[in-house]
Amino acid sequence: MIIWSGRGIICALSLILFGVIGLSIFPKEYDFYAVVFSFFASAAVCWSLGNLWNNEDPKIFIEKSTGKEINVKRIHTFFWIEMQYWGIIYSILGVILLATKSITAAIICALVICAGFCYYFIKRKSGSSNIKQENTPTDKKEPSVQVETEEERLKRRQEKEDPRRFMPNFGNTDNA
């Protein structure tokens, strides 16, 4: 049983598609590398499409009966894991498979993948400071601030503070 939501099925379909492509491109003696190729190619597809689709802004709908705003956002998952994380999983599996044949190639490949992820996160972090600002009208009314005089503040404080609240109550039912 395969479970997905949104466009999450693309994770499995890309792995199958790239597996077929890899097996048809690579010679028969290199079938193993065709499988490794399919994991890395699927990782790239899942990572890029997952980041594109799962980071979209939610659509806002207004419910007619209550007038409340409802934010609707599609999440694209495959076996309850978001698509972009399948890219990481496929990359790790590809490196593990590659390590069974050639540890040097696996290390080089792992370093390249780590550099790619680091580049993405650094680019994403530096890009977050350039938030797109909407045009806001300049004639906004600022809330009026009431200035309280010293006499009003002392009067309010005396009304609020009651020194009798710290005294013990000896059967007196009068709270005032």
C-alpha positions as CSV (number, residue, x, y, z in Angstrom):
1,M,0.0,0.0,0.0
2,I,1.5,3.3,-1.1
3,I,0.4,6.4,0.8
4,W,0.9,10.0,-0.4
5,S,-0.8,13.4,-0.4
6,G,-0.7,16.0,-3.0
7,R,2.0,15.4,-5.5
8,G,4.0,13.1,-3.2
9,I,3.7,10.1,-5.5
10,I,6.3,11.8,-7.7
11,C,8.9,10.5,-5.2
12,A,8.2,6.9,-6.1
13,L,7.6,7.6,-9.8
14,S,10.8,9.5,-10.2
15,L,12.8,6.6,-8.6
16,I,11.2,4.1,-11.0
17,L,11.6,6.4,-14.0
18,F,15.2,7.1,-13.4
19,G,15.8,3.5,-12.7
20,V,14.5,2.5,-16.1
21,I,16.4,5.3,-17.8
22,G,19.6,4.3,-15.9
23,L,19.2,0.6,-16.8
24,S,18.7,1.5,-20.5
25,I,21.6,3.9,-20.6
26,F,24.3,2.1,-18.6
27,P,25.9,-1.1,-20.0
28,K,24.8,-4.4,-18.5
29,E,27.9,-4.8,-16.4
30,Y,27.2,-1.4,-14.8
31,D,23.6,-2.1,-13.7
32,F,24.6,-1.3,-10.1
33,Y,25.6,2.2,-11.0
34,A,22.3,2.7,-12.9
35,V,20.5,2.1,-9.5
36,V,22.9,4.6,-7.8
37,F,22.2,7.0,-10.6
38,S,18.4,6.6,-10.1
39,F,18.7,7.4,-6.4
40,F,20.8,10.6,-7.0
41,A,18.6,11.8,-9.8
42,S,15.4,11.1,-7.8
43,A,17.0,12.9,-4.9
44,A,17.5,16.0,-7.0
45,V,13.9,15.9,-8.3
46,C,12.3,15.3,-4.9
47,W,14.4,18.0,-3.2
48,S,13.8,20.7,-5.8
49,L,10.1,20.0,-6.4
50,G,9.4,19.5,-2.7
51,N,11.0,22.8,-1.8
52,L,9.1,24.5,-4.6
53,W,5.7,23.1,-3.8
54,N,5.8,22.8,0.0
55,N,7.0,26.4,0.5
56,E,4.2,28.0,-1.4
57,D,2.1,30.6,0.4
58,P,-1.3,29.4,1.7
59,K,-4.4,30.4,-0.2
60,I,-6.8,32.4,1.8
61,F,-10.6,31.7,1.6
62,I,-13.3,33.5,3.5
63,E,-16.1,31.4,4.9
64,K,-19.4,32.9,3.9
65,S,-21.4,31.9,7.0
66,T,-18.9,33.1,9.7
67,G,-16.8,35.5,7.7
68,K,-13.6,33.9,9.0
69,E,-10.5,33.6,6.9
70,I,-9.3,30.1,6.2
71,N,-5.7,29.4,5.1
72,V,-5.4,26.4,2.8
73,K,-2.0,25.0,2.0
74,R,-1.3,21.8,0.2
75,I,1.4,19.6,1.6
76,H,3.0,17.1,-0.7
77,T,4.1,14.0,1.2
78,F,5.0,10.4,0.5
79,F,4.5,8.0,3.4
80,W,3.9,11.1,5.7
81,I,7.3,12.5,4.9
82,E,7.4,15.8,2.9
83,M,8.9,15.5,-0.6
84,Q,12.0,17.6,0.0
85,Y,13.1,15.2,2.8
86,W,12.8,12.3,0.4
87,G,15.6,14.0,-1.5
88,I,17.8,13.7,1.5
89,I,16.8,10.1,2.1
90,Y,17.5,9.2,-1.5
91,S,20.9,10.9,-1.3
92,I,21.9,9.0,1.8
93,L,20.8,5.7,0.3
94,G,22.7,6.5,-2.9
95,V,25.9,7.2,-0.9
96,I,25.4,4.0,1.1
97,L,25.0,2.0,-2.1
98,L,28.0,3.6,-3.7
99,A,30.0,2.9,-0.6
100,T,29.5,-0.9,-1.0
101,K,31.5,-0.7,-4.3
102,S,33.8,2.3,-3.9
103,I,34.4,4.1,-0.6
104,T,36.4,6.8,-2.4
105,A,33.5,7.6,-4.8
106,A,31.1,7.5,-1.9
107,I,33.1,10.0,0.1
108,I,33.5,12.4,-2.8
109,C,29.8,12.1,-3.6
110,A,28.8,12.7,0.1
111,L,31.0,15.8,0.2
112,V,29.4,17.2,-3.0
113,I,25.9,16.6,-1.6
114,C,26.8,18.2,1.7
115,A,28.3,21.2,-0.1
116,G,25.1,21.5,-2.1
117,F,22.9,21.4,1.0
118,C,25.1,23.9,2.7
119,Y,25.0,26.2,-0.3
120,Y,21.2,26.0,-0.3
121,F,20.8,26.8,3.4
122,I,23.3,29.6,3.3
123,K,21.5,31.1,0.2
124,R,18.1,30.6,1.9
125,K,19.3,32.3,5.1
126,S,20.8,35.3,3.3
127,G,17.7,35.6,1.1
128,S,15.3,35.7,4.1
129,S,16.6,39.2,5.1
130,N,15.4,40.5,1.7
131,I,11.7,40.2,2.6
132,K,9.4,41.6,-0.1
133,Q,7.6,44.5,1.4
134,E,4.1,45.4,0.2
135,N,3.1,48.9,-0.6
136,T,1.4,50.3,2.4
137,P,-0.5,53.6,2.5
138,T,1.3,56.3,4.2
139,D,-1.8,58.0,5.6
140,K,-2.2,55.4,8.3
141,K,-3.7,56.8,11.4
142,E,-1.5,56.2,14.4
143,P,-3.3,55.3,17.6
144,S,-3.8,58.2,19.9
145,V,-1.8,58.1,23.1
146,Q,-3.3,59.5,26.3
147,V,-0.9,61.2,28.5
148,E,-1.7,60.7,32.2
149,T,-0.8,63.5,34.6
150,E,1.0,62.7,37.9
151,E,-2.2,63.5,39.9
152,E,-4.3,61.1,37.8
153,R,-1.7,58.4,38.2
154,L,-1.5,58.8,42.0
155,K,-5.3,58.8,42.3
156,R,-5.6,55.6,40.2
157,R,-2.8,54.0,42.3
158,Q,-4.6,54.8,45.5
159,E,-7.9,53.4,44.2
160,K,-6.1,50.3,43.1
161,E,-4.1,49.7,46.2
162,D,-5.9,48.9,49.5
163,P,-3.5,48.5,52.5
164,R,-6.2,46.5,54.3
165,R,-5.7,43.6,51.9
166,F,-2.6,42.5,53.8
167,M,-4.3,42.6,57.2
168,P,-5.8,39.4,58.7
169,N,-9.5,39.0,58.6
170,F,-10.7,38.3,62.2
171,G,-14.3,37.2,61.4
172,N,-15.1,40.5,59.8
173,T,-17.4,39.8,56.8
174,D,-17.0,43.4,55.7
175,N,-14.6,43.4,52.8
176,A,-14.8,47.1,52.2
